[in-house]
């Protein structure tokens, strides 16, 4: 059982989970068997049993509730699970149940929200088709828990973004300082206040000349409850954009890879996961049928940089199991491949329902889930500023947006986030047998689970520098020892003169991550300015709250012949600690 605190304007209510639902901590509602007014002995027995129940459960509050004979019991000692076990079936007890917590559906005041069926499907008519109530992502219930955070960045890789749009500009990233990053082996610098990168022109201006990227941005994070236009999955967020597709919607492999490298570089320049540009989610609403190893390799780097990769499954109505569609079909652990559903909760199918306008791809072994993607009202470029948007391109930001919204409640790692979204899926007939997870993304389920059980999120950076670098590894020019000690358990890497290692930091990372008993997960930060993995990062991996770790490090090397070690921590014998 996990305990959290829900904050309201007037009070704090401690909560506990029971059978998957929130309830008031240490409380139950209870009803005793009534005795007839003429049965004095029966009344006395009920009174005695009630007294005994209060004593055995250490009840410090017993309050009448309503007019049907129910009472609210609060225990000074026992949680909901224990109270239910103790009091169910006890003498004279007719019923006992948790004091459940219900939440209002949070509706924004954005005037076009009524058309945003993907967020809130009431059965409203969209393009002449009456919807199926509830066939949405559960956004209004999720918003009763969180509406997002600016500290978790969403990376938009697309045709750009209209960053001056009135419904977006409040959620568009602005560089907090001048910064540098690499594109291939070339260093670039962007000024304070810029909003991203254009890989086509090598300029710090990702302005959208197509509309597609701006449409995605509106679903990801149009400013919510601002009385204009629409609301995004995240009312409050930060969207950083790398433009890799031109005005016609064409995107080259090299530009796509450069867009990913940009996101990696910005994240690490500003401090990684604990820094001011913590990019955790990438939206990728484009693709094609040609396999690219170069593309795959860069997505692996995105995964190492701790970013979820939401990808559209494609709009050809084909089975991705037999006809792959990339990048959605790449087998990398951070990818969630997304099909599109319509407002009647069906897989988008123009031949089945001509108003859908396209056929979503599917794949029982290759497409993970579905999300709303037919006639979504969202932001757009141009004078009007809004447009209807359809395709798996429109479905994907519902998944990416859910990822960011979930991270605003719990800053777990990417593997945890993928699992969280998977476990939150609502099973549907249309997606069973056509997708891996068999259902539609549900933001409420994901956010609620994150609020109830958040894994370790304490992060730390150990500054260990590779001193001798090659493009594909590190040439060792001395002999030495590098040690990492975490909560008293030491991992050591010994290196010898003229060895050729991919990375000493990588060797230490592997030693840590192959030990299932180690209290942290290690990962590497990438310095684009030196073409090498430079820094070891740590995140607590055990579950539950209050878990801390302490890391200490040291190195020695042969000082007889060499003035610099091949690897060193700065400072030597440095230490750090992190908590969940």
Buried (B, 14 or more C-beta within 10 A) or exposed (E): EEBBEBEEEEEEBEBBBBEEBBBBBBBBBBBBBEBEEEEEEBBEBBEEBBEEBBEEBBBEEBEEBEEEBBBBBBBEEBBBBBBBEBBEEBEBBEBBBBBEBEBEEBBBEBEBBEBBBBBBBEBBEBBEBEBBBEBBBBBBBBBBBBBBBEBBBBBBBBBBBBBEBBBBBBBBBEBEEEBEBBBEEEEBEBEEEBBBBBBBEEBBBBBBBBBBBBBBBBBBBBBBBBEBBBBBBBBBBBBBBBBBBBEEBEBEBBBBBBBBBBBBBBBBBBEBBBBBBBBBBBBBBBBEEEEBEEBBEBBBBBBBBBBBBBBBBBBBBBBBEEBBBBBBBBEBEBBBBBBBBBBBBBBBBBEBBEBBBBBBBBBBEBBBBBBBBBBBBBBBBEEEBBBBBBBBBBBBBBBBBBBBBBBBBBBBBBBBBBBBBBEBBBEBEBBEEBBBBBBBBBBBBBBBBBBBBBBBBBBBBBBBBBBBBEEEBBEBBBBBBBBBBBBEEEBEBEBEEEBEBBBBBBBBBBBBBEBEEBBBBBBBBBBBBEBBBBBBBBBBBEEEBEBEBBBBBBBBBBEEEBEEBBBBBEEEEBBBEBBB
